[in-house]
Amino acid sequence: MDYHTATLTLDVAEGYSECEATFEVDALWSRHRDRHGMRRVDHVNGVSLESWTFDGRQQNRATAVALIGEAEVERQEDLARTAWLETAEQDDADGYADYQRDQRVAYAAE
C-alpha cells in the first residue's frame, strides 16, 4: 500500500473546513526499475480515505461520510488519486535513490 497526504474539504452547515487527510492508495507497480531507478504505476486499484484530522482529533472515513455523504467522499478520493499519480513515480525514484545512497554510506563506513 501507498499513502498520500492531502486535504479533505468539508462544506457543512457549520461552515467550510479544510482538514489534513491520509488516503490509502492500492496501486500496482511495474516489477522492475529502469536504469534511472524509475518504476511505473501500472494501475491504481483504488484510493480510500483512511483518516483525517479535525480540531486536533483524528477521524475515520465513516465520520466523513456521515458529514458530507458517500458521493462527496468518493469524489475527494478520486482527487487524491489524481494528485498521487502526478508525483508517485518520481517520489518512488527519489526514495530509491536515497536508499541507495544510505547503503553506499553504510558500506563505506564498514
C-alpha positions as CSV (number, residue, x, y, z in Angstrom):
1,M,0.0,0.0,0.0
2,D,1.0,3.6,-0.6
3,Y,-0.3,6.6,1.2
4,H,-1.0,10.2,0.1
5,T,-1.5,13.2,2.4
6,A,-3.9,15.7,1.1
7,T,-6.8,17.9,2.2
8,L,-10.3,16.7,2.9
9,T,-12.7,19.6,2.3
10,L,-15.8,19.8,4.4
11,D,-18.6,22.1,3.4
12,V,-21.3,21.6,6.0
13,A,-23.9,23.8,7.7
14,E,-21.4,24.6,10.5
15,G,-19.0,26.1,7.9
16,Y,-16.2,25.3,5.5
17,S,-13.2,23.5,6.7
18,E,-10.0,22.0,5.1
19,C,-8.7,19.1,7.1
20,E,-5.4,17.2,6.7
21,A,-6.2,13.7,5.5
22,T,-4.4,10.5,4.7
23,F,-5.5,8.4,1.8
24,E,-4.6,4.8,1.3
25,V,-3.6,4.0,-2.3
26,D,-3.8,0.4,-3.7
27,A,-1.6,0.6,-6.7
28,L,0.1,-2.0,-9.0
29,W,3.7,-1.0,-9.8
30,S,5.9,-2.4,-12.5
31,R,8.1,-5.2,-11.3
32,H,11.5,-3.7,-12.4
33,R,13.2,-0.4,-12.2
34,D,14.7,1.1,-15.3
35,R,18.4,2.2,-15.4
36,H,17.4,5.5,-13.8
37,G,15.8,3.8,-10.8
38,M,12.2,4.5,-12.0
39,R,9.2,2.2,-11.8
40,R,5.9,2.7,-13.4
41,V,2.5,2.8,-11.8
42,D,0.7,0.2,-14.0
43,H,-2.7,0.5,-12.4
44,V,-4.5,2.1,-9.4
45,N,-7.0,-0.4,-7.9
46,G,-8.4,2.2,-5.6
47,V,-8.0,5.0,-3.2
48,S,-9.7,5.2,0.2
49,L,-9.8,7.9,2.8
50,E,-8.0,6.3,5.8
51,S,-8.1,9.2,8.3
52,W,-8.5,12.9,8.7
53,T,-7.9,15.4,11.4
54,F,-10.5,17.9,12.7
55,D,-10.0,20.1,15.7
56,G,-6.9,18.1,16.7
57,R,-8.8,14.8,16.7
58,Q,-8.3,12.0,14.2
59,Q,-11.4,10.9,12.4
60,N,-12.3,8.0,10.1
61,R,-13.9,7.6,6.7
62,A,-17.3,6.8,8.2
63,T,-17.4,10.1,10.0
64,A,-16.6,11.9,6.8
65,V,-19.4,10.0,5.0
66,A,-21.8,11.0,7.8
67,L,-20.9,14.7,7.4
68,I,-20.6,15.1,3.6
69,G,-22.0,11.9,2.1
70,E,-20.6,8.9,0.3
71,A,-20.6,10.6,-3.2
72,E,-18.5,13.6,-1.9
73,V,-16.0,11.4,-0.1
74,E,-15.6,9.3,-3.3
75,R,-15.1,12.5,-5.3
76,Q,-12.4,13.6,-3.0
77,E,-10.8,10.1,-3.0
78,D,-10.7,10.5,-6.8
79,L,-9.0,13.9,-6.5
80,A,-6.4,12.3,-4.1
81,R,-5.9,9.5,-6.7
82,T,-5.1,12.1,-9.4
83,A,-2.8,14.1,-7.1
84,W,-0.9,11.0,-6.0
85,L,-0.5,9.8,-9.6
86,E,1.1,13.2,-10.6
87,T,4.1,12.6,-8.3
88,A,4.1,8.9,-7.3
89,E,6.7,7.7,-9.8
90,Q,9.2,10.5,-9.1
91,D,8.7,10.2,-5.3
92,D,9.4,6.5,-5.5
93,A,12.5,7.1,-7.6
94,D,13.7,9.7,-5.1
95,G,13.1,7.3,-2.2
96,Y,15.0,4.6,-4.0
97,A,17.9,6.9,-4.7
98,D,18.0,7.9,-1.0
99,Y,18.0,4.2,-0.1
100,Q,20.9,3.5,-2.5
101,R,22.9,6.5,-1.1
102,D,22.3,5.3,2.5
103,Q,23.5,1.8,1.5
104,R,26.7,3.2,-0.1
105,V,27.4,5.3,3.0
106,A,26.9,2.4,5.4
107,Y,29.1,0.2,3.2
108,A,31.8,2.8,3.1
109,A,31.7,3.2,6.9
110,E,32.4,-0.6,7.4
